[in-house]
Amino acid sequence: MTKIVLPSLQQAPSANYSSRHGARIDLLVWHETAGSYAGSIAWLRNPRAEASAHLVIREDGGEATQLVPLAEKAWHAAYYNPRSVGVEHANVTSKGYATEHQLLVSARVFGWLCLHLGVPPRFARGGNGRGVCRHLDLGALGGGHTQCGPGDRAWERFLTLLHEEIVRGGYREHWAT
């Protein structure tokens, strides 16, 4: 099996962000787009969207784009924006991720974020406590997206993959800013 690595990271700054006003990051939120990688990046950079994310992972997992610096507040999960980092997964399938490789790369990316930001790799159901969750887990306070992210079985598998990536380690110190 091929060792999963962090994808190459492109920078495409979005105007759709604001200050965290000192809030500590303690939540990582899984999102899925309703379109292609390039189209999603273009939309999340468009001021009319009034939405953004910190990162977007391409369908094949071979590349990611950072739209908002991690220290700033992206506009992706309403009430949870000040304390969270949003990671979009380019996708047009009903399973919450586009390809198996994208899922594996996402576990690696979330592992890096957990270690880099000091967020525990635990399921923060409903956005309660520190950890990781899907956008759909956040309910009305997260913007009311009920179909965003992998189903429960795939989510449990993702959490297992995330733990495996953290145990595997070997992360580079710098990747996203």
Secondary structure, DSSP 8 states (H G I E B T S, - for coil): -------EEEE---S-EE--TT----EEEEEE-SS-HHHHHHHHHSGGG----SEEE-TTSSEEEE-S-TTSEESSSGGGGGGEEEEEE---SSSSSS-HHHHHHHHHHHHHHHHHHT--SSB-GGG-SSEEEEGGGGGGGGT--SS-S--HHHHHHHHHHHHHHHHH----S-S--
